[in-house]
């Protein structure tokens, strides 16, 4: 199987009480992104496990939910879980716009604004499934870059940042 864009999924909430990963010492769960445009999602933490899925989009956000040595168990925006070699992941924060609306046949959009308020001018309309680079988030709004255009989008419209999470 090949995954190009995430499909429907309910918006993520705040993660359960964070714990440190046994291998990295970093918070679990946490969002990261894929380093390569071809990343194998395996059924277990090792090369001997079969490939269950192949991600084909560098920069796609995934949520690390477990660690075992150099392997990370991740979940994508569709809820698919599996194991990825840690070297295939980046700490660079990205997000998918309204992935729970992508492929629903509708025309769901999120407004990219020139400031962090609902009354600010609209810079662009971001369709469901668009990949954005996160610059920062204040817990309600995220400053993002999409195709070289920067602006602010409501954090609740993104999969790749937890509700209320501050990213500097």
SULJO-V564429 format. One record per backbone hydrogen bond with DSSP energy under -1.0 kcal/mol. NH is the residue of the N-H (numbers start at 1). CO is the residue of the C=O. If there is no record, write none. Layout:
NH;CO + NH;CO
//
This chain:
3;54 + 19;28 + 21;26 + 25;21 + 28;19 + 30;64 + 32;62 + 33;90 + 34;60 + 35;88 + 39;55 + 41;53 + 42;83 + 43;50 + 46;44 + 49;46 + 52;41 + 53;41 + 54;1 + 55;39 + 56;3 + 59;34 + 60;57 + 62;32 + 63;75 + 64;30 + 65;73 + 66;73 + 68;71 + 71;68 + 72;84 + 73;66 + 74;82 + 75;63 + 76;80 + 79;76 + 82;74 + 83;42 + 84;72 + 86;70 + 88;85 + 89;86 + 90;33 + 95;132 + 96;159 + 97;130 + 98;157 + 101;98 + 104;101 + 110;126 + 112;124 + 113;152 + 114;121 + 117;115 + 120;117 + 123;112 + 124;112 + 126;110 + 128;108 + 129;97 + 130;127 + 132;95 + 133;145 + 134;93 + 135;143 + 136;143 + 137;167 + 138;141 + 142;153 + 143;136 + 144;151 + 145;133 + 146;149 + 149;146 + 151;144 + 152;113 + 153;142 + 155;140 + 157;154 + 158;155 + 159;96 + 165;162 + 167;137
//
